[in-house]
Amino acid sequence: MIIGVPTEIKTDEYRVAMLPVGAEELVARGHQVLVQAGAGLGSGLPDHDYLRAGAEMVGSGEEVFQRADLIVKVKEPQPVEFKLVRPGQLLFTYFHFAASRELTDAMLDSRATCLAYETLRDHKGRLPLLTPMSEVAGRMSIQEGAKFLERPQMGRGILLGGVPGVAPAHITVLGGGVVGANAAKIAAGFQADVAILDVDLDRLRYLDDVMPANVNMLYSDRHNILEQLQRADLVIGSVLIPGAKAPRLVRAEDLRTMKPGSVIIDVAVDQGGCVETSRPTTHSEPTFIVDDVVHYCVANMPGAVGRTSTFALCNATLNWVVRLAEMGIEQVLSDGGPLREAVNMHRGKIMNDAVGNAFGIPVES
């Protein structure tokens, strides 16, 4: 199989979908790997590293899409790439289809097979390809929140940990999954006052056992959410329903109960956002203000720390890329298993319930 790795062209995206060791592994198994020249530079990976690993360097993304049977990416195809996708081609990347009807329609029209990192679920029910980027985004959310709470960034002028005699920031984390747990862990290290809200009582019990004393667990209901919004200096939106749009936990009118200069980091924005007023932003223009509340809604947060994110992502994806290249799509579909869970579209048909339900499109079994 010919595997192609194009340069990511989403704004301020510095990750690359394959490490040189991944190219070496695939070439050793008899596959051909095409890497667009410069694809790894944002992650500190020069072209000669890929050449030494046995990859072929090509000059353009168009050539990668034209020649490859399997395209391995980090982010979903951008509008200028839609026309490059061929019928029968395999694409393996983060898609987050439920957040974009335009992307969904374009990939259906392409009749390609789209395998989404974020819906691949292993035999233990885990999301192994979503987890590493969720870890990065969760930890980054506190780093970015601390920055935008500073007054020059239009925040309240709050230091997360306070100082002796001055109270620390209050941080509300909506969702106790991988993003939320990592956010809370970093926030706790800053000595902030932290609350995690979730609807899974077993998860809350587990987090209560492992989190420091300055992290408290609350059941996520409307009353508790409203109470926390009134107290919060920083809100981290980290709810997830795999493949589906994020539930809207914070309504537009709720912002009027929040403190002026408080900050929302909506990590769920790539799945539509859990805050009604959220809209995707970029690293170059990361924030906007609604009702005196600073919104940070960057849809590719891990892209800013490209080297860390690339290594974390590729450590998780390589074995699945190898399996897909060895099996081929027909065996994936017939055998079932984790890679079948990743198939969101095949030959112009929706294959994932959450994506179909998001747009009222019939789902093929």
C-alpha positions as a Markdown table, in Angstrom:
| # | Residue | x | y | z |
|---|---|---|---|---|
| 1 | Met | 0.0 | 0.0 | 0.0 |
| 2 | Ile | 1.1 | 3.6 | -0.7 |
| 3 | Ile | 0.8 | 5.7 | 2.5 |
| 4 | Gly | 0.9 | 9.5 | 2.1 |
| 5 | Val | 1.7 | 12.1 | 4.8 |
| 6 | Pro | 0.9 | 15.7 | 3.6 |
| 7 | Thr | 1.9 | 18.9 | 5.4 |
| 8 | Glu | -0.9 | 20.1 | 7.7 |
| 9 | Ile | -2.3 | 23.4 | 6.3 |
| 10 | Lys | -4.9 | 24.3 | 9.1 |
| 11 | Thr | -4.0 | 27.7 | 10.5 |
| 12 | Asp | -1.2 | 27.5 | 13.1 |
| 13 | Glu | -1.0 | 23.7 | 12.9 |
| 14 | Tyr | 2.5 | 22.4 | 13.5 |
| 15 | Arg | 2.0 | 18.7 | 14.0 |
| 16 | Val | 2.8 | 16.0 | 11.5 |
| 17 | Ala | 1.0 | 12.7 | 11.3 |
| 18 | Met | 4.0 | 10.3 | 11.2 |
| 19 | Leu | 7.4 | 10.2 | 12.8 |
| 20 | Pro | 10.4 | 8.9 | 10.8 |
| 21 | Val | 10.3 | 5.7 | 12.8 |
| 22 | Gly | 6.8 | 5.2 | 11.5 |
| 23 | Ala | 7.9 | 5.5 | 7.9 |
| 24 | Glu | 10.7 | 3.1 | 8.7 |
| 25 | Glu | 8.3 | 0.5 | 10.1 |
| 26 | Leu | 6.0 | 0.7 | 7.2 |
| 27 | Val | 8.7 | 0.5 | 4.6 |
| 28 | Ala | 10.2 | -2.5 | 6.4 |
| 29 | Arg | 6.8 | -4.2 | 5.9 |
| 30 | Gly | 6.9 | -3.6 | 2.2 |
| 31 | His | 4.8 | -0.5 | 2.0 |
| 32 | Gln | 5.7 | 2.8 | 0.3 |
| 33 | Val | 5.6 | 6.0 | 2.3 |
| 34 | Leu | 5.3 | 9.4 | 0.7 |
| 35 | Val | 6.0 | 12.5 | 2.8 |
| 36 | Gln | 5.5 | 16.0 | 1.6 |
| 37 | Ala | 8.7 | 18.0 | 1.8 |
| 38 | Gly | 8.7 | 20.1 | 5.0 |
| 39 | Ala | 5.8 | 18.3 | 6.6 |
| 40 | Gly | 7.8 | 17.6 | 9.8 |
| 41 | Leu | 9.5 | 21.0 | 10.2 |
| 42 | Gly | 6.9 | 22.4 | 12.6 |
| 43 | Ser | 7.7 | 19.5 | 15.0 |
| 44 | Gly | 11.5 | 19.7 | 14.6 |
| 45 | Leu | 11.7 | 16.8 | 12.1 |
| 46 | Pro | 13.8 | 17.6 | 9.0 |
| 47 | Asp | 13.2 | 16.0 | 5.7 |
| 48 | His | 16.5 | 14.0 | 5.8 |
| 49 | Asp | 15.2 | 12.1 | 8.9 |
| 50 | Tyr | 12.4 | 10.8 | 6.7 |
| 51 | Leu | 14.7 | 10.0 | 3.8 |
| 52 | Arg | 17.0 | 8.0 | 6.1 |
| 53 | Ala | 13.9 | 6.1 | 7.2 |
| 54 | Gly | 13.1 | 5.1 | 3.6 |
| 55 | Ala | 10.3 | 7.5 | 2.8 |
| 56 | Glu | 10.1 | 9.3 | -0.5 |
| 57 | Met | 9.9 | 13.0 | -0.3 |
| 58 | Val | 7.4 | 14.7 | -2.7 |
| 59 | Gly | 7.0 | 18.3 | -3.5 |
| 60 | Ser | 3.4 | 19.0 | -3.0 |
| 61 | Gly | 0.3 | 18.0 | -1.1 |
| 62 | Glu | -1.5 | 17.5 | -4.4 |
| 63 | Glu | 1.0 | 14.8 | -5.4 |
| 64 | Val | 0.6 | 13.0 | -2.0 |
| 65 | Phe | -3.2 | 12.9 | -2.4 |
| 66 | Gln | -2.9 | 11.9 | -6.1 |
| 67 | Arg | -0.6 | 8.9 | -5.5 |
| 68 | Ala | -1.5 | 7.6 | -2.0 |
| 69 | Asp | -3.9 | 4.8 | -1.2 |
| 70 | Leu | -4.0 | 5.8 | 2.4 |
| 71 | Ile | -3.7 | 9.4 | 3.6 |
| 72 | Val | -2.6 | 9.8 | 7.3 |
| 73 | Lys | -3.2 | 13.3 | 8.7 |
| 74 | Val | -3.6 | 15.1 | 12.0 |
| 75 | Lys | -6.5 | 17.4 | 11.2 |
| 76 | Glu | -9.5 | 17.1 | 8.9 |
| 77 | Pro | -9.1 | 18.0 | 5.3 |
| 78 | Gln | -9.4 | 21.7 | 4.8 |
| 79 | Pro | -11.7 | 23.1 | 2.1 |
| 80 | Val | -8.9 | 23.5 | -0.5 |
| 81 | Glu | -8.1 | 19.8 | 0.0 |
| 82 | Phe | -11.6 | 18.5 | -0.5 |
| 83 | Lys | -11.1 | 18.3 | -4.3 |
| 84 | Leu | -8.0 | 16.2 | -3.8 |
| 85 | Val | -9.7 | 13.3 | -2.1 |
| 86 | Arg | -10.5 | 10.5 | -4.4 |
| 87 | Pro | -13.2 | 7.8 | -4.4 |
| 88 | Gly | -11.9 | 4.7 | -2.7 |
| 89 | Gln | -9.1 | 6.5 | -1.0 |
| 90 | Leu | -8.6 | 5.9 | 2.8 |
| 91 | Leu | -8.2 | 8.9 | 5.1 |
| 92 | Phe | -7.1 | 8.4 | 8.7 |
| 93 | Thr | -7.2 | 11.5 | 10.9 |
| 94 | Tyr | -9.2 | 13.5 | 13.4 |
| 95 | Phe | -12.4 | 14.4 | 11.6 |
| 96 | His | -14.9 | 15.6 | 14.3 |
| 97 | Phe | -17.6 | 15.4 | 11.6 |
| 98 | Ala | -20.5 | 16.3 | 13.9 |
| 99 | Ala | -19.1 | 19.9 | 14.2 |
| 100 | Ser | -19.2 | 20.6 | 10.4 |
| 101 | Arg | -21.9 | 19.8 | 7.9 |
| 102 | Glu | -19.6 | 21.3 | 5.2 |
| 103 | Leu | -16.9 | 18.7 | 5.9 |
| 104 | Thr | -19.4 | 15.9 | 6.2 |
| 105 | Asp | -21.0 | 16.6 | 2.9 |
| 106 | Ala | -17.6 | 17.1 | 1.1 |
| 107 | Met | -16.3 | 13.7 | 2.3 |
| 108 | Leu | -19.6 | 12.0 | 1.5 |
| 109 | Asp | -19.4 | 13.4 | -2.0 |
| 110 | Ser | -15.8 | 12.3 | -2.4 |
| 111 | Arg | -16.8 | 8.6 | -1.8 |
| 112 | Ala | -13.6 | 8.1 | 0.2 |
| 113 | Thr | -13.4 | 5.9 | 3.3 |
| 114 | Cys | -12.9 | 8.2 | 6.4 |
| 115 | Leu | -11.5 | 6.7 | 9.6 |
| 116 | Ala | -11.6 | 9.0 | 12.5 |
| 117 | Tyr | -9.0 | 8.9 | 15.3 |
| 118 | Glu | -11.6 | 10.2 | 17.8 |
| 119 | Thr | -14.0 | 7.2 | 17.4 |
| 120 | Leu | -11.5 | 4.3 | 17.4 |
| 121 | Arg | -12.4 | 2.4 | 20.5 |
| 122 | Asp | -10.2 | -0.4 | 21.7 |
| 123 | His | -11.4 | -3.7 | 23.3 |
| 124 | Lys | -11.4 | -2.2 | 26.7 |
| 125 | Gly | -13.7 | 0.6 | 25.6 |
| 126 | Arg | -11.0 | 3.3 | 25.6 |
| 127 | Leu | -10.3 | 5.9 | 23.0 |
| 128 | Pro | -6.6 | 5.4 | 22.5 |
| 129 | Leu | -6.1 | 7.9 | 19.7 |
| 130 | Leu | -8.0 | 10.6 | 21.3 |
| 131 | Thr | -6.4 | 10.2 | 24.7 |
| 132 | Pro | -2.9 | 11.7 | 24.0 |
| 133 | Met | -4.3 | 14.9 | 22.5 |
| 134 | Ser | -6.8 | 15.2 | 25.3 |
| 135 | Glu | -4.0 | 15.0 | 27.7 |
| 136 | Val | -2.2 | 17.8 | 25.9 |
| 137 | Ala | -5.3 | 19.9 | 25.6 |
| 138 | Gly | -6.2 | 19.4 | 29.2 |
| 139 | Arg | -2.8 | 20.5 | 30.5 |
| 140 | Met | -2.7 | 23.4 | 28.0 |
| 141 | Ser | -6.1 | 24.7 | 29.1 |
| 142 | Ile | -4.7 | 25.7 | 32.4 |
| 143 | Gln | -1.6 | 27.2 | 30.8 |
| 144 | Glu | -3.7 | 29.3 | 28.5 |
| 145 | Gly | -6.2 | 30.1 | 31.2 |
| 146 | Ala | -3.5 | 31.5 | 33.4 |
| 147 | Lys | -2.3 | 33.7 | 30.6 |
| 148 | Phe | -5.7 | 35.1 | 29.6 |
| 149 | Leu | -6.7 | 35.8 | 33.2 |
| 150 | Glu | -4.0 | 38.4 | 33.2 |
| 151 | Arg | -5.3 | 42.0 | 32.9 |
| 152 | Pro | -3.4 | 42.9 | 29.6 |
| 153 | Gln | -5.3 | 40.0 | 28.0 |
| 154 | Met | -8.6 | 41.4 | 29.2 |
| 155 | Gly | -8.9 | 38.9 | 32.1 |
| 156 | Arg | -9.7 | 39.7 | 35.7 |
| 157 | Gly | -6.0 | 40.1 | 36.7 |
| 158 | Ile | -6.0 | 36.9 | 38.8 |
| 159 | Leu | -3.0 | 34.8 | 39.7 |
| 160 | Leu | -4.1 | 31.1 | 39.7 |
| 161 | Gly | -2.4 | 30.2 | 43.0 |
| 162 | Gly | -2.9 | 33.5 | 44.8 |
| 163 | Val | -0.3 | 34.5 | 47.4 |
| 164 | Pro | -0.4 | 34.3 | 51.2 |
| 165 | Gly | -3.3 | 36.5 | 52.4 |
| 166 | Val | -5.0 | 36.5 | 48.9 |
| 167 | Ala | -7.3 | 33.8 | 47.8 |
| 168 | Pro | -6.4 | 31.6 | 44.7 |
| 169 | Ala | -8.4 | 31.5 | 41.6 |
| 170 | His | -11.5 | 29.3 | 41.5 |
| 171 | Ile | -11.5 | 27.0 | 38.5 |
| 172 | Thr | -14.5 | 25.0 | 37.3 |
| 173 | Val | -13.9 | 22.0 | 35.1 |
| 174 | Leu | -17.0 | 20.8 | 33.2 |
| 175 | Gly | -16.3 | 17.1 | 32.6 |
| 176 | Gly | -14.1 | 14.6 | 34.4 |
| 177 | Gly | -12.7 | 12.7 | 31.5 |
| 178 | Val | -9.1 | 12.8 | 30.2 |
| 179 | Val | -9.2 | 16.5 | 29.4 |
| 180 | Gly | -10.8 | 17.4 | 32.7 |
| 181 | Ala | -8.6 | 15.2 | 34.8 |
| 182 | Asn | -5.5 | 16.6 | 33.3 |
| 183 | Ala | -6.7 | 20.2 | 33.6 |
| 184 | Ala | -7.6 | 19.6 | 37.2 |
| 185 | Lys | -4.2 | 18.0 | 38.0 |
| 186 | Ile | -2.3 | 21.0 | 36.6 |
| 187 | Ala | -4.6 | 23.5 | 38.2 |
| 188 | Ala | -4.1 | 21.8 | 41.5 |
| 189 | Gly | -0.4 | 22.1 | 41.1 |
| 190 | Phe | -0.8 | 25.9 | 40.8 |
| 191 | Gln | -2.6 | 25.7 | 44.2 |
| 192 | Ala | -5.9 | 26.9 | 42.7 |
| 193 | Asp | -9.3 | 26.1 | 44.1 |
| 194 | Val | -10.7 | 23.5 | 41.7 |
| 195 | Ala | -14.1 | 21.9 | 41.1 |
| 196 | Ile | -14.8 | 19.0 | 38.7 |
| 197 | Leu | -18.4 | 18.4 | 37.5 |
| 198 | Asp | -19.5 | 15.2 | 35.9 |
| 199 | Val | -22.6 | 13.0 | 35.6 |
| 200 | Asp | -20.7 | 9.7 | 36.2 |
| 201 | Leu | -20.7 | 9.1 | 39.9 |
| 202 | Asp | -18.2 | 6.2 | 39.6 |
| 203 | Arg | -15.8 | 8.6 | 37.8 |
| 204 | Leu | -16.3 | 11.2 | 40.5 |
| 205 | Arg | -15.5 | 8.7 | 43.2 |
| 206 | Tyr | -12.3 | 7.6 | 41.3 |
| 207 | Leu | -11.2 | 11.2 | 40.9 |
| 208 | Asp | -12.0 | 12.0 | 44.5 |
| 209 | Asp | -9.5 | 9.2 | 45.5 |
| 210 | Val | -6.7 | 10.3 | 43.3 |
| 211 | Met | -6.9 | 14.1 | 43.2 |
| 212 | Pro | -5.3 | 16.5 | 45.7 |
| 213 | Ala | -7.3 | 18.0 | 48.5 |
| 214 | Asn | -7.8 | 21.3 | 46.7 |
| 215 | Val | -9.9 | 19.5 | 44.0 |
| 216 | Asn | -13.5 | 18.9 | 44.8 |
| 217 | Met | -16.0 | 16.7 | 42.9 |
| 218 | Leu | -19.6 | 17.8 | 42.1 |
| 219 | Tyr | -22.4 | 16.2 | 40.3 |
| 220 | Ser | -23.1 | 18.0 | 37.0 |
| 221 | Asp | -26.7 | 19.3 | 37.2 |
| 222 | Arg | -28.1 | 22.6 | 36.1 |
| 223 | His | -28.1 | 24.1 | 39.6 |
| 224 | Asn | -24.5 | 23.1 | 40.4 |
| 225 | Ile | -23.3 | 24.4 | 37.0 |
| 226 | Leu | -25.0 | 27.8 | 37.6 |
| 227 | Glu | -23.5 | 28.1 | 41.1 |
| 228 | Gln | -20.1 | 27.3 | 39.8 |
| 229 | Leu | -20.3 | 29.8 | 36.9 |
| 230 | Gln | -21.0 | 32.5 | 39.4 |
| 231 | Arg | -17.9 | 31.6 | 41.5 |
| 232 | Ala | -15.5 | 30.8 | 38.6 |
| 233 | Asp | -12.5 | 32.8 | 37.5 |
| 234 | Leu | -11.7 | 30.2 | 34.9 |
| 235 | Val | -14.1 | 27.6 | 33.3 |
| 236 | Ile | -12.7 | 24.6 | 31.4 |
| 237 | Gly | -15.2 | 23.0 | 29.0 |
| 238 | Ser | -14.1 | 19.4 | 28.6 |
| 239 | Val | -17.2 | 17.3 | 28.0 |
| 240 | Leu | -17.2 | 14.6 | 25.3 |
| 241 | Ile | -19.6 | 12.3 | 23.6 |
| 242 | Pro | -17.4 | 10.4 | 21.1 |
| 243 | Gly | -18.2 | 11.3 | 17.6 |
| 244 | Ala | -21.2 | 13.5 | 18.5 |
| 245 | Lys | -21.7 | 17.2 | 19.1 |
| 246 | Ala | -20.8 | 18.3 | 22.6 |
| 247 | Pro | -23.8 | 19.0 | 24.9 |
| 248 | Arg | -24.4 | 22.7 | 25.5 |
| 249 | Leu | -23.9 | 23.0 | 29.3 |
| 250 | Val | -23.5 | 26.8 | 29.4 |
| 251 | Arg | -26.2 | 29.0 | 27.8 |
| 252 | Ala | -25.7 | 32.4 | 26.4 |
| 253 | Glu | -27.7 | 34.0 | 29.2 |
| 254 | Asp | -25.5 | 32.3 | 31.8 |
| 255 | Leu | -22.6 | 34.5 | 31.0 |
| 256 | Arg | -24.4 | 37.5 | 32.6 |
| 257 | Thr | -24.0 | 35.7 | 36.0 |
| 258 | Met | -20.2 | 35.3 | 35.6 |
| 259 | Lys | -17.6 | 37.7 | 36.9 |
| 260 | Pro | -16.4 | 40.4 | 34.4 |
| 261 | Gly | -13.0 | 39.3 | 33.1 |
| 262 | Ser | -13.5 | 35.6 | 33.8 |
| 263 | Val | -12.2 | 33.2 | 31.2 |
| 264 | Ile | -13.8 | 30.2 | 29.4 |
| 265 | Ile | -11.5 | 27.7 | 27.7 |
| 266 | Asp | -13.8 | 25.5 | 25.6 |
| 267 | Val | -11.7 | 22.5 | 24.7 |
| 268 | Ala | -14.8 | 20.8 | 23.3 |
| 269 | Val | -15.1 | 23.4 | 20.5 |
| 270 | Asp | -13.8 | 20.9 | 17.9 |
| 271 | Gln | -17.0 | 19.0 | 18.6 |
| 272 | Gly | -19.2 | 22.1 | 18.5 |
| 273 | Gly | -18.4 | 23.4 | 22.0 |
| 274 | Cys | -20.2 | 23.0 | 25.3 |
| 275 | Val | -20.7 | 26.8 | 25.6 |
| 276 | Glu | -23.5 | 28.3 | 23.5 |
| 277 | Thr | -21.4 | 31.4 | 22.7 |
| 278 | Ser | -18.3 | 29.5 | 21.6 |
| 279 | Arg | -17.0 | 29.6 | 18.0 |
| 280 | Pro | -13.8 | 28.2 | 16.7 |
| 281 | Thr | -10.7 | 30.5 | 16.9 |
| 282 | Thr | -7.1 | 30.2 | 15.9 |
| 283 | His | -3.8 | 30.4 | 17.8 |
| 284 | Ser | -3.1 | 33.7 | 16.1 |
| 285 | Glu | -6.5 | 35.2 | 17.2 |
| 286 | Pro | -7.4 | 32.9 | 20.1 |
| 287 | Thr | -10.0 | 34.9 | 22.0 |
| 288 | Phe | -13.1 | 37.0 | 21.8 |
| 289 | Ile | -15.3 | 38.6 | 24.5 |
| 290 | Val | -19.0 | 38.1 | 25.1 |
| 291 | Asp | -20.7 | 39.8 | 28.0 |
| 292 | Asp | -17.3 | 40.7 | 29.5 |
| 293 | Val | -16.3 | 37.0 | 29.5 |
| 294 | Val | -13.1 | 36.1 | 27.6 |
| 295 | His | -13.6 | 33.0 | 25.4 |
| 296 | Tyr | -10.7 | 30.9 | 24.2 |
| 297 | Cys | -11.9 | 28.5 | 21.6 |
| 298 | Val | -8.9 | 27.3 | 19.6 |
| 299 | Ala | -10.0 | 24.2 | 17.7 |
| 300 | Asn | -6.5 | 22.7 | 17.5 |
| 301 | Met | -5.0 | 23.5 | 20.8 |
| 302 | Pro | -2.3 | 20.8 | 20.7 |
| 303 | Gly | -1.0 | 22.2 | 17.4 |
| 304 | Ala | 0.8 | 25.0 | 19.2 |
| 305 | Val | 3.1 | 22.5 | 21.0 |
| 306 | Gly | 3.8 | 20.6 | 17.8 |
| 307 | Arg | 6.8 | 18.6 | 19.0 |
| 308 | Thr | 5.2 | 17.3 | 22.2 |
| 309 | Ser | 1.9 | 16.7 | 20.4 |
| 310 | Thr | 3.4 | 14.9 | 17.4 |
| 311 | Phe | 5.4 | 12.5 | 19.4 |
| 312 | Ala | 2.4 | 11.8 | 21.8 |
| 313 | Leu | 0.0 | 11.3 | 18.9 |
| 314 | Cys | 2.3 | 9.2 | 16.7 |
| 315 | Asn | 3.2 | 6.9 | 19.6 |
| 316 | Ala | -0.5 | 6.1 | 19.7 |
| 317 | Thr | -1.4 | 6.0 | 16.0 |
| 318 | Leu | 1.5 | 4.0 | 14.5 |
| 319 | Asn | 0.3 | 0.5 | 15.4 |
| 320 | Trp | -3.2 | 1.3 | 14.0 |
| 321 | Val | -1.7 | 2.8 | 10.8 |
| 322 | Val | 0.3 | -0.4 | 10.4 |
| 323 | Arg | -2.8 | -2.6 | 11.0 |
| 324 | Leu | -4.8 | -0.7 | 8.5 |
| 325 | Ala | -2.1 | -0.9 | 5.8 |
| 326 | Glu | -1.7 | -4.6 | 6.4 |
| 327 | Met | -5.5 | -5.5 | 6.6 |
| 328 | Gly | -7.0 | -3.2 | 3.9 |
| 329 | Ile | -10.5 | -1.7 | 4.4 |
| 330 | Glu | -12.5 | -4.7 | 3.3 |
| 331 | Gln | -11.0 | -6.9 | 6.0 |
| 332 | Val | -11.4 | -4.0 | 8.5 |
| 333 | Leu | -15.1 | -3.9 | 7.7 |
| 334 | Ser | -15.7 | -7.6 | 7.8 |
| 335 | Asp | -13.6 | -8.3 | 10.9 |
| 336 | Gly | -15.0 | -5.5 | 13.0 |
| 337 | Gly | -12.9 | -4.4 | 16.0 |
| 338 | Pro | -11.4 | -1.1 | 16.9 |
| 339 | Leu | -10.6 | 0.0 | 13.3 |
| 340 | Arg | -14.2 | -0.7 | 12.3 |
| 341 | Glu | -15.2 | 1.7 | 15.1 |
| 342 | Ala | -13.1 | 4.3 | 13.4 |
| 343 | Val | -14.9 | 4.1 | 10.1 |
| 344 | Asn | -17.2 | 7.1 | 9.9 |
| 345 | Met | -17.8 | 7.0 | 6.2 |
| 346 | His | -17.4 | 4.5 | 3.4 |
| 347 | Arg | -18.2 | 4.9 | -0.3 |
| 348 | Gly | -20.6 | 7.9 | 0.2 |
| 349 | Lys | -22.4 | 6.4 | 3.2 |
| 350 | Ile | -22.4 | 7.3 | 6.9 |
| 351 | Met | -21.2 | 4.4 | 9.1 |
| 352 | Asn | -21.2 | 6.1 | 12.5 |
| 353 | Asp | -24.4 | 6.6 | 14.5 |
| 354 | Ala | -23.3 | 9.8 | 16.2 |
| 355 | Val | -22.4 | 11.5 | 13.0 |
| 356 | Gly | -25.6 | 10.3 | 11.3 |
| 357 | Asn | -27.7 | 11.5 | 14.2 |
| 358 | Ala | -26.0 | 14.9 | 14.2 |
| 359 | Phe | -27.4 | 15.7 | 10.7 |
| 360 | Gly | -30.3 | 13.4 | 10.4 |
| 361 | Ile | -28.6 | 11.3 | 7.7 |
| 362 | Pro | -29.4 | 7.5 | 7.5 |
| 363 | Val | -26.6 | 5.3 | 8.8 |
| 364 | Glu | -25.4 | 2.1 | 7.0 |
| 365 | Ser | -24.8 | -0.9 | 9.2 |
